[in-house]
Amino acid sequence: MTTVTDDKRATPPTGAAYWVRKNLFRSPLDGAITVVFGSLSIYLLFRAVMFVFVNARWEIIRVNLKLLLVGRWPSDELAVLAISFAVLGIWGGMVAGIIAGRQRQAGTSEAAKMTPSQRTSDLVRRFGLIIATILLLLLLTTGSGPWLAMLITLVGAVSGYWLGRMIGSRRLGSAGNWALTLVMLAIPVAIFFYMTSSVPLAEWEGFMFNLTSAAAGIALSFPIGVLLALARRSKLPLLKSTAIVYIEFVRGSPLFVLLLLANVSLEFFVPEALAPSKVVRAIVTFTVFSAAYIAEIVRGGLQSVPNGQSEAAKALGLSPYKQTSLIILPQALRAVIPAQIGQFIALFKDTTLAGVALGILDLLNGAGAITQQPDFRGQGLIIEALVFVAFLFWVGSFTMSRESQRLEKKLGVGIR
């Protein structure tokens, strides 16, 4: 007896209707939850859209945009900001171009494998939110100066990218690479001194204070935190105990209290004439505080590296310095990228505490101050001001998070 078998298998159902039924209405309870929370989400979205586009009075932001972004920066020195942003655009473009050129030379560039449409889509995903935010801020300005400054910055960034790509695609040798690294590190330092020579650091206010203090805190706390993590794992008792005392003391102290101490108690130890400005105190406090958390994050990464890695490095005859810098530390830092970025985002948002503790006119303090102006006092516009503040901090935090995810995917974090 012959049995006829049908090798054709049933095609699994697909489509939007199947997805909705499977994920939203699988059971009566799931359907009820979907209806309730879906309706609530639609209502909240409707109220938010109505507030932003219909009910809100954004005149308070447009009138005080300069105060919110750069504080009381002198109007006759705004050209310094424009020049600095243009040079930073060139520098940022060169850094990106050098990295792209090196990757292309090594054959590891993902952009080279993309079609023009894919490359455009990737650029929109990476920088679309920032570009949209800048355009929104430009639309709130009056005059052609800010538009011209941003156009020059954009042209400088594109030109710097192609210049950096040309440099990165060439073999410079060890001495050339060191010279290029020193030049690229010297450019932002030169811009900083150029800006402080025109307007002292003590007068940096508004959102610019939040950005610069967060950037300085991140750049300074990361190497200090790595050194503290290595010191805590050291076999030298004095070095290890010193690192432990520092880390545990700082992590056990609230950041707001440390900022208050930096504001009121420094004069007991340092003469008032020699005491640094409040902006410098804030940056130092952010650095000291964040370094302790970075140290514990990196220490966790160091503990996650298998012992076989260090044993293999010893078997190859590598020195302790090369074992740590070439084998152990790169793997540890790669494993804790999400935690590091989380700490950096927290530091960025914590810069608003300096406004309250040190009396600095940062973005949040400025948002509260503009509602007390005679033209806007008593009109309940604090909501508009706080929404604007929250939006700028969300853009910064979300951008850092997305770049972190991009770096994780590129390095294969979480993939075995």
Secondary structure, 3 states (H helix, E strand, C coil): CCCCCCCCCCCCCCCHHHHHHHHCCCCHHHHHHHHHHHHHHHHHHHHHHHHHHHHCCCHHHHHCHHHHHHCCCCHHHHHHHHHHHHHHHHHHHHHHHHHHHHHHHHCCCCHHHCCHHHHHHHHHHHHHHHHHHHHHHHHCCCCCHHHHHHHHHHHHHHHHHHHHHHHHCCCCHHHHHHHHHHHHHHHHHHHHHHHHHHCCHHHCCHHHHHHHHHHHHHHHHHHHHHHHHHHHCCCCHHHHHHHHHHHHHHHCCCHHHHHHHHHHCHHHCCCCCCCCCHHHHHHHHHHHHHHHHHHHHHHHHHHHCCHHHHHHHHHCCCCHHHHHHHHHHHHHHHHCHHHHHHHHHHHHHHCCHHHHHHCCCEHHHHHHHHCCCCCCCCCCCHHHHHHHHHHHHHHHHHHHHHHHHHHHHHHCCCCC
